[in-house]
Amino acid sequence: MKYYATAKLTDTNVTATCANATDALMTVPSVGGRRSLSIVVGADTNYAKQYGNAANEYSFKGNDPTEAVDTIVSNAASKLENNIRQAAIADYQSLASTFSLSLPDTAGSAGVETSEIVSRYDINGTGDPYLESLLFDYARHLSFTSSRDNSLPTNLQGRWSTDLYGAWSVDYHANINLQMNYWIADQTGLGDRVLSALWDYMQETWVPRGTETAQLLYGAPGWVTHDELNIFGSTAMKYDASWANYPASAAWMMQQVYDHYSYSQNTSWFVDQGYPLMKGVAQFWLSQLQPDVYFNDSTLVVNPCNSPEHGPTTFACTHYQQLLSQLFTSLLSTSSIIPNANVAGSDDAAFFANVSGALAHLDTGIHIGSWGEIKEWKIPDSFGYDFENDTHRHLSQLVGWYPGFSVSSIASGYTNSTIQNAVATSLWSRGPGIIDSNAGWEKVWRAACWARLNETDEADYELRLAAGSNFAPNGFSMYSGHNTPFQIDANFGIAAAMLSMLVVDLPGFGSTAGGQVAGGSGAASEQGRTVVLGPAIPARWGGGSVKGLRVRGGGIIDFGWDESGLVNSVTVAKEAVGGLRLVDRTGNVIG
């Protein structure tokens, strides 16, 4: 891959000299009285993801970047610095202003150096709402400054790896980390601006190689990816079943695809790009499902499978089953907007029939074990894998609770006390996320799950634990406690956990019976939904407010809460398709 960079001094009355040796050194002489200089820097490579296919021999090689970079730099250098600055500010504010979270400054942190605010954060006391709101804003900043249109998605370190060969190859770990990077995009109004890079990356690097991987390794249609992916379509199995041979990565990413349609209601995008991505993944998994001949319960299961980074190679891992339940269900809910879905004899009609048939018999991945937990594996607890106080960092058996919705929505878990109790039991058993890796991402995932249970105290504790244990003086999230390496997922995850404390906005699929989805009418599936505002707002956030919250169905809501954290004011800035029923955490209708 060829890399080219250039720098140009824009000041016409100052002459710089350049040494085009290995160091590529620009020397600017001292000029009396000058306090500032303007330098334009441009860089690019010949990497081109659109050439990552069989027709181009998977070369990923585009044009030499030299001429294009020189042109861009020259054009920029010809403009006034102030004009460039103002354009950049306007662009930035167009993204930053789509959402705002206001929390009280109870610790008097406004105007205090960030590193000091971080160092004095009180985990076991009142925390610092100002720092938490700052980390929330920082998450959004990192999102749209690390990935935009015509770029690559945000990786493990975003744009801020300190080393050429960073931790975990600065790749795309897609068994929680890549997913977490995008949990906040749609709800905070960034979806259309930061997600296109993710869709194009999957379409142009995962699908071509993933189609070959499906054919070569599984003899299957559609496409599949595993874990530890990079920018060159590295979709094959890796060296270890537990760590990297995780074929459900694309199935999990398809939740992000469906969620974007659910929030944006962008039908043309979904038909052109979103649906083909989901269809290809579903085609692969339809070919892989097998009857459960161990329990002989007439269900279809995945065999073999591994729960991410944990446990045995077995069958019917609940993580896989929950992901496929929501993949198939969400696909069927969009059938009315797919042009040929109801045309007899068409490929799409046959596809939806296959999805419906498989879903009717699919094991949903919701099994309550001998000590009241949501089981991570369908195999009996007597095998010794589902045991109490297993403090593993992943919450794989709860993927359908949060961030997914196969447990919380499709199975009506959010309003089902039996399921709620089983989720809580699993969370208590898993612990607060300290003993295993002490990673930030595992803590904020727990916080979000507790918030969806309306458990304010537990969600708030996990949030404070992460904020006080895993963030460096500059606000970057560290992987294990305050120790390097920097890993960006918890930067996004802490904001996602705060969103989970602010709202429960689950997709509405209508009633379900025997796995079948009632209706299946795209936007109509969002009608009549109840959205809970402030399910887990702690009193220490008292008197706060939100502006610009996106909800499913394309709606936008502003709301505020009283000193106890109970929502007491709502403004619907934009109606959602079909309308919404807005309630506070006590169930009272508001607005």
C-alpha positions in Angstrom: 0.0 0.0 0.0 1.4 3.4 -1.0 1.2 6.3 1.5 1.7 9.9 0.6 1.6 13.0 2.7 2.5 16.6 2.1 2.5 19.9 4.0 2.3 23.4 2.7 2.9 26.7 4.4 0.1 29.1 3.4 1.8 32.3 4.5 3.1 34.0 1.4 5.6 36.3 3.2 7.4 33.4 4.9 9.6 30.9 3.0 10.0 27.4 4.3 12.6 24.9 3.2 12.0 21.2 2.8 14.4 18.3 2.9 12.8 15.4 1.0 14.9 12.8 2.7 13.6 10.0 4.9 12.6 12.4 7.6 10.7 14.7 5.2 11.6 17.7 7.3 10.0 21.2 6.8 12.0 24.1 8.3 10.3 27.4 8.9 12.6 30.3 9.8 11.9 32.5 12.8 10.0 35.7 11.8 10.1 38.6 14.2 6.7 39.6 15.6 4.9 36.5 14.2 2.9 34.6 16.7 1.2 32.1 14.4 1.6 30.3 11.1 -0.8 28.3 9.0 0.2 25.0 7.5 -2.1 22.7 5.5 -1.4 19.0 5.8 -2.8 16.3 3.5 -2.3 12.6 3.4 -3.8 9.5 1.8 -3.0 6.0 0.6 -3.9 4.0 -2.5 -6.2 1.8 -0.4 -9.6 1.5 -2.1 -12.2 -0.8 -0.6 -14.2 -0.9 -3.8 -11.4 -3.0 -5.3 -11.7 -5.7 -2.7 -13.5 -8.2 -4.8 -12.8 -11.1 -7.2 -13.0 -8.9 -10.3 -10.0 -6.9 -9.0 -8.2 -9.9 -7.5 -8.9 -8.6 -4.0 -6.1 -6.0 -4.5 -7.7 -3.2 -2.6 -5.4 -1.0 -4.6 -6.7 2.3 -6.1 -4.9 5.1 -7.8 -1.6 6.6 -6.7 -2.7 9.2 -4.1 0.0 11.8 -4.9 -1.8 14.0 -7.4 -5.1 14.0 -5.6 -3.4 15.0 -2.3 -1.4 17.7 -3.9 -4.5 19.1 -5.5 -6.5 19.1 -2.3 -3.6 20.7 -0.3 -3.1 23.4 -3.0 -6.7 24.3 -3.1 -6.9 24.5 0.7 -3.8 26.6 0.9 -5.2 29.1 -1.5 -8.1 29.9 0.9 -8.0 32.2 3.9 -7.3 30.4 7.1 -10.3 32.0 8.8 -12.6 30.8 6.0 -11.3 27.3 6.4 -11.7 27.5 10.2 -15.2 28.8 10.0 -16.2 26.1 7.5 -14.8 23.5 9.8 -16.6 24.9 12.8 -19.9 25.0 10.9 -19.5 21.4 9.8 -18.6 20.4 13.4 -21.6 22.2 14.9 -24.0 20.7 12.4 -23.2 17.3 14.0 -22.6 18.3 17.6 -25.8 20.3 17.8 -28.2 17.4 16.9 -28.3 16.3 20.5 -27.7 17.8 23.9 -27.7 16.4 27.4 -27.8 18.8 30.4 -26.8 17.5 33.8 -26.2 19.5 37.0 -22.7 20.6 38.0 -23.0 19.5 41.6 -19.2 19.2 42.1 -18.4 22.7 40.6 -16.4 21.1 37.8 -17.1 23.7 35.1 -13.8 25.5 34.2 -11.7 22.9 36.0 -8.9 21.1 34.1 -10.3 17.8 32.7 -7.5 15.7 34.2 -8.3 17.1 37.7 -12.0 16.3 37.3 -11.1 12.7 36.3 -8.7 12.3 39.2 -11.1 13.5 41.9 -14.1 11.5 40.6 -15.9 9.8 43.5 -17.1 6.3 42.5 -18.7 5.5 45.8 -20.3 8.9 46.4 -22.2 11.2 44.1 -19.8 10.8 41.2 -19.7 13.9 39.1 -22.6 14.5 36.6 -20.6 17.2 34.9 -17.8 14.7 34.0 -20.4 12.2 32.9 -22.0 14.7 30.6 -18.6 15.7 29.3 -17.8 12.0 28.6 -21.1 11.8 26.8 -20.3 14.8 24.6 -16.8 13.4 24.1 -18.2 10.1 22.8 -20.2 11.9 20.1 -17.1 14.0 19.3 -15.0 10.8 18.9 -17.7 9.3 16.8 -17.9 11.9 14.1 -14.2 12.8 14.1 -13.1 9.2 13.7 -15.4 8.2 10.9 -17.4 10.0 8.3 -18.7 9.5 4.7 -16.1 8.0 2.4 -13.9 6.8 5.2 -13.5 3.6 7.2 -15.5 2.7 10.3 -14.1 3.4 13.8 -11.7 0.6 14.9 -10.4 -0.4 18.3 -8.5 2.9 18.7 -10.4 5.1 16.3 -7.8 7.5 14.8 -5.7 7.7 17.9 -3.4 4.7 18.1 -0.1 5.8 19.5 1.8 3.0 17.8 2.2 1.8 14.3 1.5 -1.7 15.5 -1.2 -1.0 18.1 -3.0 -3.4 20.5 -4.9 -6.2 18.8 -3.6 -4.8 15.4 -6.0 -1.9 15.8 -8.5 -4.1 14.0 -12.3 -4.7 14.0 -13.2 -7.0 16.9 -16.8 -7.8 16.0 -18.0 -9.8 19.0 -18.8 -6.7 21.1 -16.3 -3.9 20.4 -17.2 -2.8 16.8 -20.9 -3.1 17.8 -20.5 -0.9 20.8 -18.7 1.8 18.7 -22.1 2.5 17.1 -24.7 2.1 19.8 -25.1 5.9 20.2 -25.2 6.9 16.5 -28.9 6.8 15.7 -30.4 7.9 19.0 -28.2 11.1 19.1 -28.8 12.2 15.5 -25.5 11.0 14.0 -26.8 8.0 12.1 -26.9 9.5 8.6 -23.5 11.1 9.0 -21.4 8.4 10.6 -23.0 5.1 9.6 -22.6 5.2 5.8 -18.9 4.4 6.2 -19.9 1.3 8.2 -22.4 0.1 5.6 -20.0 0.7 2.7 -17.2 -1.1 4.6 -19.4 -4.2 5.2 -20.7 -4.1 1.6 -17.3 -3.8 -0.1 -15.0 -5.7 2.2 -17.1 -8.2 4.2 -19.6 -9.3 1.6 -17.2 -10.3 -1.3 -14.8 -12.2 0.9 -17.6 -13.3 3.2 -19.4 -14.9 0.3 -16.3 -16.9 -0.6 -15.8 -17.9 3.1 -19.4 -19.1 3.2 -18.9 -21.2 0.1 -15.5 -22.6 0.9 -15.8 -23.3 4.6 -19.5 -24.1 4.9 -20.7 -24.9 1.4 -23.3 -22.3 2.1 -25.1 -19.4 0.3 -25.1 -15.9 1.5 -22.1 -14.5 3.4 -20.4 -14.9 6.7 -17.6 -13.2 8.8 -15.8 -14.3 11.9 -13.9 -12.1 14.4 -10.7 -10.1 14.3 -11.4 -8.5 11.0 -9.4 -5.8 9.2 -9.8 -3.5 6.1 -8.9 -6.2 3.7 -11.9 -8.6 4.0 -10.3 -10.9 6.5 -13.5 -12.9 6.9 -12.2 -16.5 7.3 -11.8 -18.5 10.5 -8.7 -17.7 12.6 -6.6 -19.8 14.9 -8.9 -20.3 17.9 -12.5 -21.3 18.2 -13.2 -19.3 21.4 -11.4 -16.1 20.5 -11.8 -15.7 16.7 -13.9 -18.3 15.0 -17.1 -16.4 15.7 -19.3 -16.7 12.6 -22.1 -14.7 14.3 -20.3 -11.3 14.0 -22.3 -10.3 10.9 -25.5 -11.5 12.4 -24.9 -9.1 15.3 -24.0 -6.3 13.0 -27.3 -6.7 11.2 -29.0 -5.4 14.4 -27.3 -2.0 13.6 -28.6 -2.2 10.1 -32.2 -2.8 11.2 -32.0 -0.2 14.0 -30.9 2.4 11.5 -33.9 1.8 9.4 -36.1 1.7 12.5 -34.9 5.1 13.6 -34.4 6.8 10.3 -37.4 5.3 8.3 -35.1 5.7 5.3 -36.9 3.2 3.0 -34.8 3.8 -0.1 -31.6 3.2 1.8 -33.0 0.0 3.4 -34.2 -1.4 0.1 -30.9 -0.6 -1.7 -28.3 -1.4 0.9 -29.7 -2.5 4.3 -31.9 -5.3 3.1 -29.3 -6.9 0.8 -26.9 -7.0 3.7 -29.4 -8.6 6.1 -30.7 -11.0 3.4 -27.2 -12.4 2.7 -26.5 -13.0 6.4 -29.9 -14.7 6.9 -29.4 -16.9 3.8 -26.2 -18.2 5.3 -27.8 -19.0 8.7 -30.9 -20.6 7.1 -28.5 -23.1 5.6 -26.8 -23.8 8.9 -29.7 -24.5 11.3 -30.1 -28.1 12.4 -32.8 -29.9 14.4 -32.0 -30.3 18.0 -31.5 -34.0 18.3 -30.2 -33.8 21.8 -33.4 -32.5 23.4 -35.6 -33.6 20.5 -37.8 -30.6 21.1 -38.6 -29.9 17.5 -36.4 -26.7 17.5 -33.8 -25.5 15.1 -30.4 -24.7 16.5 -26.9 -23.6 15.5 -24.4 -26.5 15.7 -21.5 -26.0 16.4 -21.0 -22.7 18.2 -19.0 -20.9 20.8 -20.2 -18.2 23.2 -17.8 -15.3 22.5 -14.4 -15.9 24.2 -16.0 -18.3 26.8 -17.0 -21.8 27.4 -17.2 -25.0 25.3 -17.8 -25.7 21.6 -21.3 -27.0 21.7 -24.7 -26.4 20.1 -27.5 -23.9 20.6 -25.4 -21.2 22.3 -28.1 -18.8 23.5 -26.1 -15.8 22.1 -26.5 -17.2 18.5 -30.1 -18.2 19.0 -31.1 -14.8 20.3 -29.3 -13.0 17.4 -31.0 -15.1 14.8 -34.4 -14.6 16.4 -34.1 -10.9 16.1 -32.5 -11.1 12.6 -35.3 -13.2 11.2 -38.0 -11.2 13.1 -36.8 -7.8 12.0 -36.5 -9.0 8.4 -40.1 -10.2 8.3 -41.3 -6.9 9.8 -39.9 -5.1 6.7 -41.4 -7.4 4.1 -44.0 -4.9 2.9 -41.4 -2.4 1.7 -39.4 -5.0 -0.3 -40.8 -4.7 -3.9 -40.9 -8.4 -4.8 -41.5 -9.9 -1.3 -45.1 -10.7 -2.1 -44.7 -11.6 -5.8 -45.3 -15.3 -6.1 -42.4 -17.2 -7.5 -39.9 -14.4 -6.9 -36.6 -14.9 -5.1 -37.6 -12.5 -2.3 -40.9 -14.2 -1.8 -39.2 -17.6 -1.4 -36.6 -16.1 0.9 -39.2 -14.6 3.2 -41.1 -17.9 3.2 -38.0 -19.7 4.3 -37.3 -17.1 7.0 -40.8 -17.4 8.3 -40.6 -21.2 8.3 -37.3 -21.3 10.2 -38.4 -18.7 12.7 -41.5 -20.8 13.6 -39.2 -23.6 14.8 -36.1 -21.6 15.9 -34.9 -22.0 19.5 -35.2 -18.5 20.8 -32.2 -18.8 23.2 -34.2 -18.0 26.3 -33.8 -20.8 28.8 -33.9 -20.3 32.6 -31.5 -22.5 34.4 -31.4 -24.3 37.7 -30.4 -21.3 39.8 -32.7 -18.9 38.0 -30.3 -17.5 35.4 -30.6 -16.9 31.6 -28.5 -19.8 30.5 -25.5 -19.1 28.2 -25.7 -22.6 26.8 -28.8 -24.8 26.2 -27.0 -27.9 27.5 -28.0 -28.9 31.0 -26.5 -27.0 34.0 -25.3 -30.4 35.2 -22.6 -30.2 32.5 -21.0 -27.5 34.7 -20.7 -24.6 32.2 -23.5 -22.4 33.5 -22.5 -21.8 37.1 -23.0 -19.1 39.7 -20.5 -16.3 40.1 -19.0 -16.8 36.7 -17.5 -13.3 36.4 -16.6 -13.5 32.7 -16.4 -10.1 31.0 -18.9 -10.8 28.2 -22.7 -10.9 28.7 -23.3 -13.0 25.7 -26.4 -14.7 27.0 -28.0 -11.2 27.4 -27.4 -9.9 23.9 -31.1 -10.1 23.3 -31.8 -8.1 26.4 -29.4 -5.3 25.6 -28.3 -4.0 23.1 -30.6 -6.4 21.2 -34.3 -7.0 21.6 -35.1 -10.7 21.0 -35.4 -11.1 24.8 -36.5 -7.6 25.9 -39.0 -7.0 23.0 -39.8 -10.0 20.9 -40.3 -12.3 23.9 -41.9 -9.4 25.8 -39.2 -9.6 28.5 -39.3 -6.0 29.4 -42.8 -6.5 30.9 -42.3 -10.1 32.0 -41.2 -10.5 35.6 -40.0 -14.0 35.1 -37.6 -13.0 32.4 -36.6 -9.8 34.3 -35.7 -11.8 37.4 -33.6 -14.2 35.3 -31.8 -11.3 33.6 -31.1 -9.7 37.0 -29.9 -13.1 38.4 -27.4 -13.4 35.5 -26.2 -9.8 36.1 -25.7 -10.4 39.8 -23.8 -13.6 39.1 -21.6 -12.0 36.5 -20.4 -9.3 38.9 -19.6 -5.6 38.3 -16.9 -6.3 35.7 -13.8 -6.1 37.8 -12.5 -9.6 38.4 -12.0 -10.8 34.8 -10.5 -8.0 32.7 -11.6 -4.9 34.6 -12.4 -3.4 31.2 -14.5 -0.3 30.7 -16.7 -1.9 28.0 -17.8 -4.7 30.3 -18.9 -2.3 33.0 -20.9 0.0 30.7 -22.6 -3.0 29.1 -23.7 -4.1 32.6 -24.9 -0.5 33.3 -27.0 -0.5 30.2 -28.5 -3.9 31.0 -29.4 -2.8 34.6 -31.0 0.4 33.2 -33.3 -1.7 30.9 -34.4 -3.4 34.0 -35.3 0.0 35.5 -32.8 -0.7 38.2 -31.5 2.9 38.8 -29.1 2.1 41.7 -27.3 -0.7 39.9 -27.1 1.1 36.6 -25.8 4.2 38.3 -23.2 2.2 40.3 -21.8 0.5 37.1 -21.7 3.9 35.4 -19.8 5.5 38.2 -17.5 2.4 38.5 -16.6 2.7 34.8 -16.2 6.5 34.9 -13.9 6.3 37.9 -12.0 3.2 37.0 -11.3 3.2 33.3 -10.9 6.7 32.0 -7.5 8.4 31.6 -6.9 12.1 32.4 -7.6 13.0 28.8 -10.9 11.2 28.7 -9.8 8.1 26.7 -11.0 4.8 28.0 -8.4 2.3 29.1 -8.7 -1.4 28.6 -8.0 -2.7 32.1 -8.5 -0.2 34.8 -6.3 2.8 34.1 -3.7 0.7 32.3 -2.9 0.9 28.7 -3.8 0.2 26.0 -6.4 2.8 25.0 -9.5 1.1 23.6 -12.2 3.4 22.3 -15.3 1.1 22.7 -16.0 2.2 26.3 -15.9 5.8 25.3 -18.9 5.1 23.2 -20.3 2.5 25.6 -20.5 4.9 28.5 -22.7 7.2 26.5 -24.8 4.3 25.4 -25.3 3.2 29.0 -26.4 6.8 29.8 -28.9 6.6 26.9 -30.2 3.4 28.3 -30.8 5.2 31.7 -32.6 7.9 29.8 -35.0 5.9 27.6 -36.3 2.4 26.8 -37.3 2.5 23.1 -37.8 -1.1 21.9 -39.1 -2.0 18.4 -42.7 -3.1 18.2 -43.3 -6.2 16.2 -46.9 -6.8 17.2 -47.9 -10.0 19.0 -45.9 -13.1 18.4 -47.0 -16.7 18.6 -45.0 -19.8 17.9 -42.2 -17.7 16.5 -44.4 -16.1 13.8 -44.4 -12.4 13.4 -47.8 -10.8 13.2 -48.2 -8.3 10.4 -44.8 -7.7 8.9 -45.5 -4.3 7.6 -42.3 -2.2 8.0 -43.2 1.1 9.4 -46.5 -0.2 10.7 -44.6 -2.4 13.1 -43.7 0.8 15.1 -47.3 1.8 15.6 -48.8 1.8 19.1 -45.5 1.5 20.8 -44.8 2.6 24.4 -41.5 4.5 25.0 -40.4 4.8 28.6 -38.6 8.1 29.4 -36.2 8.1 32.3 -36.2 4.4 33.3 -33.1 4.8 35.5 -32.3 8.5 36.0 -30.5 8.9 39.4 -31.5 11.7 41.7 -27.9 13.1 41.4 -28.9 14.0 37.8 -31.9 15.9 39.2 -33.2 18.8 37.2 -31.5 17.7 34.0 -32.8 17.6 30.4 -32.3 16.1 27.0 -32.9 17.7 23.6 -32.9 15.9 20.3 -33.4 12.3 21.3 -34.3 10.2 18.3 -36.9 7.5 18.7 -37.9 4.6 16.5 -40.3 5.6 13.8 -38.3 8.8 12.9 -39.4 10.8 15.9 -37.5 13.4 17.9 -38.2 14.2 21.6 -37.0 16.7 24.2 -37.7 16.1 27.8 -36.7 17.1 31.3 -37.0 15.6 34.9 -37.4 16.8 38.4 -34.9 16.6 41.3 -35.8 12.9 41.9 -35.1 11.9 38.3 -38.8 11.5 37.4 -39.6 12.9 33.9 -42.0 15.8 34.2 -41.9 17.6 30.9 -41.9 16.4 27.3 -41.9 18.1 23.9 -42.4 16.1 20.7 -40.2 18.0 18.2 -41.0 15.5 15.5 -43.8 12.9 15.4 -42.8 9.3 15.0 -44.6 7.2 12.4 -47.8 5.9 13.9 -47.4 8.0 17.1 -46.1 7.0 20.5 -47.3 6.5 24.0 -44.8 8.2 26.3 -44.7 7.1 29.9 -42.4 7.8 32.9 -40.7 5.0 34.9 -43.8 4.7 37.1 -46.0 4.0 34.0 -47.8 7.3 34.0 -48.5 8.8 30.6 -46.7 12.1 30.1 -46.7 14.7 27.4 
